[in-house]
Amino acid sequence: MASNDTTPLPSPDASACSQLSAFEILSTCHEHILERLAVLEQVGNELQKSEQIEDGHLARLGELLAFLDTVIPIHSADEEVSLFPRLRKLGPFVGAEHTPMDCMESEHVGHGEQKAQLKVAMAKRDAAKAGRCAMTMVRDYRTHIRKEEDILYPMARELLTDADVIATMTEEMRGRRVKAGLMGC
C-alpha cells in the first residue's frame, strides 16, 4: 500500500476478544500491532528516500498513530495492571530488584518517547527524521513483541496456572476494551 493511498486499514475483528482468554488477547493484540508496523515500515522507507513529507505520508502516519495511540495504552494496561503484578507475586520474582517485567515496562516508556519524536518530526515536516523515527519504532516494537511472545508469555503461562486468576485477567482485559468501545484489539 503506497503512502499516498488513504484507504484505511481494516479494523480488528470486533468480536475477537469476546472469545479469547487473557494470553490469546495479548497475542492477538500483538498481531494487530505488527500489521500496522508493516505499513509504518513502508512509509518510513519512503520517507527516508523523500525530500519532504507529502500529505499522503501525513495521512498514513496519522492513521497509524491514531491506532497505536488507542491500542497501545490498552495493551500496556493489560500487561502492567493485569499480568505483571501477578507475576511479581510468584516465587522467582518475589523481592527481585530487576525482573523481565521491569524491562518490558521500561521499553513501554521508550516506545511512547519514540511516538512523540515521530509526531514532532511530522509537525516539522522533516521527512528524514520522520523516516528514521518510524524505522526505529518498527525495529524496537518488533523486538519488544518477540521478547514477550518468545520469553515472557510462555514463562507467564507456566507460572500462572490458576484458572480463576486467568479468568480474572481475561475479564479485566475485556473490560478495558468494552470501556474503550473497542472489543477487538
N, C-alpha and C positions, 0 to 999 in steps of 0.2 A: 504494500500500500504506500503510495507516494505521499510525501509530507504535505503536498497541496491538495490531497484528497481529504475532504472534510466529512466523508461518510463515517458516522460514529461506529466505534467498535460495539459488537453486541454486548448487552448486559449479561452478567452471570444469571444462570437459571434461578429464578426467584424461589423455587421450591427446594433447592439443593439442601439447605441447612436443616430443613424440617425432617429429613430422613437420615441425617448423618449423626454419628457420635462425635464427641469432642475432638479426637485426633483426626477424624475424617474432615471435620470442619476446618481445622488448621491447615491440613494438606490441600484441601480444595481451594482455600483462600490463596495459598501459595501458587497454585496452578493459574488462578486468575491474575495474580500479580505478574507471574512470569510471562503470560500472554501480553500484558501491557509493556513489559520490559523489552520484548522483541520489537515492538513498534517504536519505543523510545530509542532503542539501539539504531534502528533505521534512520530516525530523524537526527539523532546525534551524529551519525556518519555523514548524512547530508550536510549538516551544519558545519562540520569540520572542513568540508570542501567548498563551502559558500563564503562569499564576501560579506553577505548581510543576511539577516533573518527576514524571510518573506512572511507575508500574512498567513500563508498556508502552514508554515512552520509553527507560528504562534498559535494557530488554531489547534493543530495536533498536540502541541505541548500543553496547551491549556486543557484540552480534553483529558490527556494522560494525567496531568497533575490534579485535576478535579477528582478523577477516580482514586488516585493514590491518597489525596487529602481526605477522602471519605473512608476508604477501606483500611488504610494503614493504622489509624488510631483504634479502630475496632479490633483489628488483628493483634495489635500490640497489647491492648487490654486483655484479649483472650490469653495471651502469654503472661503478661506482667501481673494480672489480677487473678486469673483463674488457674493457670498452670504453675508458674514459677514459685509462688508462695507454698503451694502444696509440695513441690519437690524439695524446697528448702527445709521442710519439716521431717524429711526422711533421712535415715541413717547416714549415707555418705556425705550429706551436705550440712548436717546439724553442726553449727559452730564453725563451719568453714569460712575462711576470710575471702576467698575468691572462688566462685563457682562458675560453671558454664552459663548459668542464668545471668550472672553479673556481666559476663562478656556479651551476651545477646542484648541485654538492656543497654549497655554502652554503645553497641552498634546501632540500636534503635535511635539513640540520640544523634549519632553521626549521620544517619540517614535523613533525619529532619534538617540538619545543617546543610546537607547536600541539596535537598529540595529548595531550601531558602536561597542558596547560591545560584541555583538554576533560575529561580524566579527573578533574582537581581539581574542576571545576565540577559534574561528575556526583556526586562523593563528597559535595560540599556541598549537593547537590540544588538548585543555583542555576539555575533554568530560563533566565533571561535571559542569564546568562553562558554557559551551555552552548549556547544558541541562537546567540549571537554567535560563539563558538569554532567551532561546526560550520560556520557560513556562511563564516567566514574560511578554514577548511580547504578547503572546497569551492572557493571562489574561487581560492585560491593553488595548490592541486593542479591544477585545470583549466588555469590559466595556465602552470604548470610543464610539464605534459604537452604543451600546444600548442607551447611553445618547443622541446621535444625532438622532437616529431613534425614540426614545420614547418621547423625550422632545424638542430638538432643531428644528428638521424638522417640526413637527406638529405646533409648535409655528410660525415658519417662514412661513408656508403655510397660517396660519391665518392672519399674518401681511402683507405679500407680495401678494396682490391680483390683482395688475395692470397687465393685460395681456401683455402689452408692456415690462414691467420690466422682467417678466418671460421669454418672448421670447428673450430678450437681454441676459439674463443669460444663456439660453439654447444655443444660438449661441456661446457665449464665451466658454462654456464647450465643445461643439462640436469642436470648433476651436482648442482648446488645443489638442484634440485627433487627429485631422487631422494633425496638425503640428508634432505630435509625431509619425505619421504613425500608429496610434492605435485607430481606430474608436470605438471599443468595449472596455470598461474598465473592 
